[in-house]
């Protein structure tokens, strides 16, 4: 666990302590994807309550680096972890039924249930675990700098609020942190990070075959060519060769 603090970390800890003062720590959890932001929040929360429950949602299509990193951190930090996973759906059965994930900009303003893979593979399994465990407050690694949706969330709700539609309190301790401030905290406190970022430092950790963000083709082609070929073949699309050049199927 880290020992250094900066001004932003001090403010984040104040928010975390406030949340714990109003909720039984046994009824709280950290939702951790094992990306850089949620691991920073996990470190901050563990300063206050080391035994905090850690909830990891396994979509079944995580990056291999994420699974390896998660397993390593569970051991080295001795995490109290629970894994959520859909017992009905896979990414591929959802694609068969509902189609491929649309670009995020195309569903701005729609409800989360309209993004079928995100809802059925992430949100629903996590909510099931929270309900079973009696969790009433969840800490997350959300930052406003990540997207317009999250910027509006910060403006409208702040970093600590009750989400009526989910029936949960939410606490986002690093909501106001920038990309650089997250990495600065990681470096100064020598926090382990997902090796995914050594290949894609500007990207967010997510699902390996996701087609829901700008630039996914280039990223997937470089990271996992076999997966890229599979996805594009299923979509009936041309390929790029891993360096940005489009090629036809079979060439």
Sine and cosine of phi, psi and omega as CSV:
sin_phi,cos_phi,sin_psi,cos_psi,sin_omega,cos_omega
0.00,0.00,0.62,-0.78,-0.06,-1.00
-0.94,0.34,0.33,-0.94,0.01,-1.00
-0.84,-0.55,-0.38,0.93,-0.03,-1.00
-0.99,0.17,0.48,-0.88,0.05,-1.00
-0.70,-0.72,0.56,-0.83,0.15,-0.99
-0.88,-0.47,-0.04,-1.00,-0.04,-1.00
-0.88,0.48,-0.69,0.72,0.00,-1.00
-0.91,0.42,-0.65,0.76,0.01,-1.00
-0.90,0.43,-0.59,0.80,0.04,-1.00
-0.88,0.47,-0.71,0.71,0.01,-1.00
-0.91,0.42,-0.63,0.78,0.02,-1.00
-0.90,0.44,-0.63,0.77,0.00,-1.00
-0.91,0.40,-0.56,0.83,0.06,-1.00
-0.87,0.49,-0.70,0.71,0.02,-1.00
-0.89,0.45,-0.67,0.74,-0.01,-1.00
-0.90,0.44,-0.70,0.71,0.00,-1.00
-0.91,0.41,-0.58,0.81,0.05,-1.00
-0.89,0.46,-0.71,0.71,0.00,-1.00
-0.87,0.48,-0.70,0.72,0.01,-1.00
-0.92,0.39,-0.49,0.87,0.01,-1.00
-0.94,0.33,-0.35,0.94,-0.04,-1.00
-0.96,-0.29,-0.07,1.00,-0.01,-1.00
-0.62,-0.78,0.63,-0.78,0.09,-1.00
-0.88,0.48,0.83,-0.55,0.00,-1.00
-0.80,0.59,-0.46,0.89,0.03,-1.00
-0.94,0.33,-0.24,0.97,0.01,-1.00
-0.96,-0.27,0.28,0.96,-0.02,-1.00
-0.88,-0.47,0.39,-0.92,0.03,-1.00
-0.49,-0.87,0.40,-0.92,0.16,-0.99
-0.97,-0.25,0.84,-0.54,0.11,-0.99
-0.99,0.12,0.92,-0.39,-0.13,-0.99
-0.84,-0.54,0.85,-0.52,0.07,-1.00
-1.00,-0.01,-0.15,0.99,-0.10,-1.00
0.92,0.39,0.44,0.90,0.29,-0.96
-1.00,0.06,0.09,-1.00,-0.12,-0.99
-0.88,0.47,-0.67,0.74,-0.08,-1.00
-0.93,0.38,-0.73,0.69,-0.04,-1.00
-0.95,0.33,-0.46,0.89,0.06,-1.00
-0.95,0.31,-0.59,0.80,0.09,-1.00
-0.89,0.46,-0.71,0.71,0.03,-1.00
-0.89,0.45,-0.65,0.76,0.04,-1.00
-0.86,0.51,-0.68,0.73,0.04,-1.00
-0.89,0.46,-0.70,0.72,-0.01,-1.00
-0.90,0.44,-0.69,0.73,-0.02,-1.00
-0.93,0.37,-0.61,0.79,-0.02,-1.00
-0.93,0.36,-0.34,0.94,0.13,-0.99
-0.87,0.49,-0.58,0.81,-0.08,-1.00
-1.00,-0.05,-0.67,0.74,-0.02,-1.00
-0.66,-0.75,1.00,0.00,-0.10,-1.00
-0.86,0.50,-0.43,0.90,-0.07,-1.00
-1.00,-0.04,0.25,0.97,-0.05,-1.00
-0.81,0.59,0.64,-0.77,0.06,-1.00
-0.94,0.33,0.71,-0.70,0.02,-1.00
-0.93,-0.36,0.83,-0.56,0.00,-1.00
-0.96,-0.30,0.85,-0.53,0.04,-1.00
-0.89,-0.45,0.82,-0.58,0.04,-1.00
-0.99,-0.13,0.90,-0.44,-0.01,-1.00
-0.99,-0.11,0.94,-0.34,-0.04,-1.00
-0.98,0.19,-0.20,0.98,-0.06,-1.00
1.00,0.04,-0.14,0.99,0.03,-1.00
-0.75,-0.66,0.63,0.77,0.05,-1.00
-0.96,0.27,0.41,-0.91,0.12,-0.99
-0.91,0.42,0.63,-0.78,0.02,-1.00
-0.82,0.57,-0.60,0.80,0.03,-1.00
-0.87,0.49,-0.60,0.80,-0.03,-1.00
-0.91,0.41,-0.70,0.71,-0.01,-1.00
-0.91,0.42,-0.69,0.72,0.01,-1.00
-0.90,0.45,-0.70,0.72,0.00,-1.00
-0.90,0.44,-0.67,0.74,0.04,-1.00
-0.86,0.52,-0.73,0.68,-0.01,-1.00
-0.89,0.46,-0.64,0.77,0.01,-1.00
-0.92,0.38,-0.69,0.72,-0.05,-1.00
-0.94,0.35,-0.57,0.82,0.06,-1.00
-0.84,0.55,-0.64,0.77,-0.01,-1.00
-0.97,0.25,-0.76,0.65,-0.11,-0.99
-0.94,0.34,-0.53,0.85,0.02,-1.00
-0.99,-0.15,-0.02,1.00,0.01,-1.00
0.79,0.61,0.83,0.56,-0.12,-0.99
-0.98,0.21,0.59,-0.81,0.12,-0.99
-1.00,0.01,1.00,0.00,-0.23,-0.97
-0.90,-0.44,0.55,-0.84,0.14,-0.99
-0.77,-0.64,0.67,-0.74,-0.03,-1.00
-0.96,-0.28,0.78,-0.62,0.05,-1.00
-0.98,-0.21,0.65,-0.76,0.01,-1.00
-0.40,-0.92,0.61,-0.79,0.01,-1.00
-0.90,0.43,0.72,-0.70,0.05,-1.00
-0.99,-0.13,0.15,0.99,-0.02,-1.00
-0.81,-0.58,-0.67,0.74,-0.16,-0.99
-0.95,-0.32,0.44,-0.90,0.26,-0.96
-0.83,-0.55,0.23,-0.97,0.05,-1.00
-0.83,0.55,-0.67,0.75,-0.11,-0.99
-0.95,0.30,-0.60,0.80,0.06,-1.00
-0.93,0.36,-0.54,0.84,0.06,-1.00
-0.93,0.36,-0.63,0.78,0.06,-1.00
-0.89,0.47,-0.68,0.74,0.02,-1.00
-0.87,0.50,-0.61,0.79,-0.09,-1.00
-1.00,0.06,-0.65,0.76,-0.16,-0.99
-0.89,-0.46,-0.16,0.99,-0.05,-1.00
1.00,-0.07,0.00,-1.00,-0.08,-1.00
-0.98,0.20,0.47,-0.88,0.04,-1.00
-0.85,0.53,0.79,-0.62,0.01,-1.00
-0.97,0.24,0.36,-0.93,0.09,-1.00
-0.85,0.53,0.66,-0.75,-0.09,-1.00
-0.81,0.58,-0.64,0.77,-0.01,-1.00
-0.88,0.47,-0.40,0.92,-0.05,-1.00
-0.99,0.17,-0.24,0.97,0.02,-1.00
-0.88,-0.48,0.35,0.94,0.03,-1.00
-0.84,0.54,0.81,-0.59,0.03,-1.00
1.00,-0.07,-0.13,0.99,0.03,-1.00
-1.00,0.05,0.26,-0.97,0.02,-1.00
-0.96,0.26,0.39,-0.92,-0.05,-1.00
-0.89,0.47,-0.49,0.87,-0.02,-1.00
-0.93,0.38,-0.28,0.96,0.04,-1.00
-0.96,0.27,-0.34,0.94,0.07,-1.00
-0.99,-0.11,1.00,0.01,-0.25,-0.97
-0.87,0.50,-0.69,0.72,-0.04,-1.00
-0.92,0.39,-0.65,0.76,0.02,-1.00
-0.89,0.45,-0.66,0.75,-0.04,-1.00
-0.94,0.34,-0.79,0.61,-0.12,-0.99
-0.97,0.23,-0.44,0.90,-0.02,-1.00
-0.99,-0.15,-0.37,0.93,-0.05,-1.00
-0.91,-0.42,-0.91,0.42,-0.15,-0.99
-0.92,0.39,-0.78,0.63,-0.06,-1.00
-0.87,0.49,-0.72,0.69,0.03,-1.00
-0.89,0.45,-0.62,0.79,0.01,-1.00
-0.91,0.41,-0.71,0.70,0.00,-1.00
-0.88,0.47,-0.58,0.82,0.02,-1.00
-0.89,0.46,-0.70,0.72,0.04,-1.00
-0.90,0.45,-0.71,0.70,0.00,-1.00
-0.87,0.50,-0.66,0.75,0.00,-1.00
-0.92,0.40,-0.71,0.71,-0.02,-1.00
-0.90,0.44,-0.57,0.82,-0.03,-1.00
-1.00,0.02,-0.06,1.00,-0.02,-1.00
0.94,0.35,0.49,0.87,-0.01,-1.00
-0.96,0.28,0.73,-0.68,0.02,-1.00
-0.89,-0.45,-0.23,0.97,0.04,-1.00
-0.65,-0.76,0.71,-0.71,-0.01,-1.00
-0.83,-0.56,0.79,-0.61,0.13,-0.99
-1.00,0.01,0.67,-0.74,0.02,-1.00
-0.75,-0.66,0.19,-0.98,0.03,-1.00
-0.98,-0.19,0.40,0.92,0.01,-1.00
-0.89,0.46,0.69,-0.72,0.13,-0.99
-0.81,-0.59,0.60,-0.80,-0.03,-1.00
-0.92,0.40,-0.40,0.91,-0.06,-1.00
-0.95,0.31,-0.21,0.98,-0.10,-0.99
-0.97,0.26,-0.56,0.83,-0.08,-1.00
-0.30,-0.95,0.24,-0.97,0.06,-1.00
-0.90,0.43,-0.63,0.77,0.00,-1.00
-0.85,0.53,-0.69,0.72,-0.05,-1.00
-0.97,0.25,-0.47,0.88,0.10,-1.00
-0.90,0.43,-0.69,0.72,0.04,-1.00
-0.93,0.37,-0.56,0.83,0.05,-1.00
-0.88,0.47,-0.69,0.72,0.02,-1.00
-0.89,0.45,-0.68,0.74,-0.04,-1.00
-0.90,0.43,-0.64,0.77,-0.10,-1.00
-1.00,0.05,-0.55,0.84,-0.13,-0.99
-0.88,-0.48,-0.39,0.92,-0.06,-1.00
0.99,0.12,-0.36,-0.93,-0.07,-1.00
-0.96,-0.27,0.07,1.00,0.00,-1.00
-0.44,-0.90,0.91,-0.41,-0.13,-0.99
-0.30,-0.95,0.20,-0.98,0.07,-1.00
-0.99,-0.14,0.84,-0.54,0.02,-1.00
-1.00,-0.02,0.98,-0.18,-0.11,-0.99
-0.87,0.50,-0.66,0.75,-0.06,-1.00
-0.92,0.40,-0.40,0.91,-0.01,-1.00
-0.97,-0.23,-0.26,0.96,-0.02,-1.00
0.93,0.38,0.51,0.86,-0.04,-1.00
-0.71,-0.71,0.52,-0.86,0.23,-0.97
-0.99,0.15,0.62,-0.78,0.03,-1.00
-0.86,-0.51,0.67,-0.74,0.08,-1.00
-0.76,-0.66,0.85,-0.53,-0.02,-1.00
-0.90,-0.44,0.99,0.12,-0.15,-0.99
-0.89,0.47,-0.44,0.90,-0.03,-1.00
-0.92,-0.38,0.46,0.89,-0.03,-1.00
-0.79,0.61,-0.63,0.77,-0.09,-1.00
-1.00,-0.04,0.04,1.00,-0.03,-1.00
-0.97,0.24,0.54,-0.84,0.09,-1.00
-1.00,-0.03,0.19,-0.98,0.07,-1.00
-0.81,0.59,-0.73,0.68,-0.04,-1.00
-0.92,0.39,-0.58,0.81,0.00,-1.00
-0.93,0.37,-0.56,0.83,0.07,-1.00
-0.90,0.44,-0.73,0.68,-0.01,-1.00
-0.93,0.36,-0.56,0.83,0.05,-1.00
-0.89,0.47,-0.68,0.73,0.03,-1.00
-0.89,0.46,-0.66,0.75,0.01,-1.00
-0.89,0.47,-0.71,0.70,-0.03,-1.00
-0.92,0.39,-0.75,0.67,-0.09,-1.00
-0.91,0.41,-0.49,0.87,-0.03,-1.00
-0.97,-0.23,0.06,1.00,0.05,-1.00
0.79,0.61,0.73,0.68,0.01,-1.00
-0.99,0.11,0.72,-0.69,0.08,-1.00
-0.87,0.49,0.54,-0.84,0.03,-1.00
-0.68,-0.73,0.37,-0.93,-0.02,-1.00
-0.88,0.48,0.84,-0.55,-0.01,-1.00
-0.90,0.44,-0.16,0.99,0.13,-0.99
-0.78,0.63,-0.60,0.80,-0.07,-1.00
-0.95,0.30,-0.27,0.96,0.07,-1.00
-0.93,0.36,-0.46,0.89,0.04,-1.00
-1.00,-0.07,-0.58,0.81,-0.08,-1.00
-0.73,-0.69,0.95,0.31,-0.09,-1.00
-0.88,0.47,-0.42,0.91,-0.05,-1.00
-1.00,-0.09,-0.09,1.00,-0.11,-0.99
-1.00,-0.09,0.30,-0.95,0.11,-0.99
-1.00,-0.09,0.63,-0.77,0.09,-1.00
-0.93,0.37,0.71,-0.70,0.01,-1.00
-0.42,-0.91,-0.49,-0.87,0.01,-1.00
-1.00,0.08,0.67,-0.75,-0.11,-0.99
-0.85,0.52,-0.73,0.68,-0.04,-1.00
-1.00,-0.04,0.34,0.94,-0.07,-1.00
-0.91,0.41,0.73,-0.68,0.06,-1.00
-0.93,-0.37,0.35,0.94,-0.15,-0.99
-0.99,-0.16,0.32,0.95,0.02,-1.00
-0.60,-0.80,0.47,-0.88,-0.01,-1.00
-0.90,0.43,0.75,-0.66,0.02,-1.00
1.00,-0.01,0.14,0.99,-0.06,-1.00
-0.89,0.46,-0.55,0.83,-0.05,-1.00
-0.90,0.44,-0.74,0.68,-0.01,-1.00
-0.90,0.44,-0.69,0.72,-0.01,-1.00
-0.89,0.45,-0.75,0.67,-0.04,-1.00
-0.91,0.41,-0.62,0.78,-0.01,-1.00
-0.89,0.45,-0.60,0.80,0.00,-1.00
-0.98,0.18,-0.62,0.79,-0.10,-0.99
-0.98,0.19,-0.75,0.66,-0.06,-1.00
-0.63,-0.78,0.99,0.12,-0.06,-1.00
-0.82,0.57,-0.61,0.79,-0.01,-1.00
-0.90,0.43,-0.66,0.75,0.04,-1.00
-0.92,0.40,-0.66,0.75,0.03,-1.00
-0.86,0.51,-0.69,0.72,0.01,-1.00
-0.89,0.46,-0.69,0.72,0.00,-1.00
-0.87,0.49,-0.74,0.68,-0.04,-1.00
-0.89,0.45,-0.74,0.67,-0.05,-1.00
-0.93,0.36,-0.55,0.84,0.06,-1.00
-0.91,0.41,-0.67,0.74,0.03,-1.00
-0.91,0.42,-0.56,0.83,-0.01,-1.00
-0.99,0.11,-0.13,0.99,-0.01,-1.00
0.94,0.34,0.50,0.86,-0.06,-1.00
-0.95,-0.32,0.32,-0.95,0.11,-0.99
-0.95,0.31,0.25,-0.97,-0.05,-1.00
-0.95,-0.31,0.30,-0.95,0.26,-0.97
-0.90,-0.43,0.42,-0.91,-0.21,-0.98
-1.00,0.02,0.20,0.98,0.00,-1.00
0.99,-0.13,-0.18,0.98,0.06,-1.00
-0.80,-0.60,0.32,0.95,0.13,-0.99
0.99,-0.11,0.07,1.00,-0.01,-1.00
-0.99,-0.17,0.80,-0.59,-0.01,-1.00
-0.97,0.25,0.68,-0.74,0.06,-1.00
-0.75,-0.67,0.37,-0.93,0.02,-1.00
-0.99,0.11,0.39,-0.92,0.09,-1.00
-0.83,0.56,0.68,-0.74,0.08,-1.00
1.00,0.08,-0.02,1.00,0.00,-1.00
-0.94,-0.35,0.00,0.00,0.00,0.00
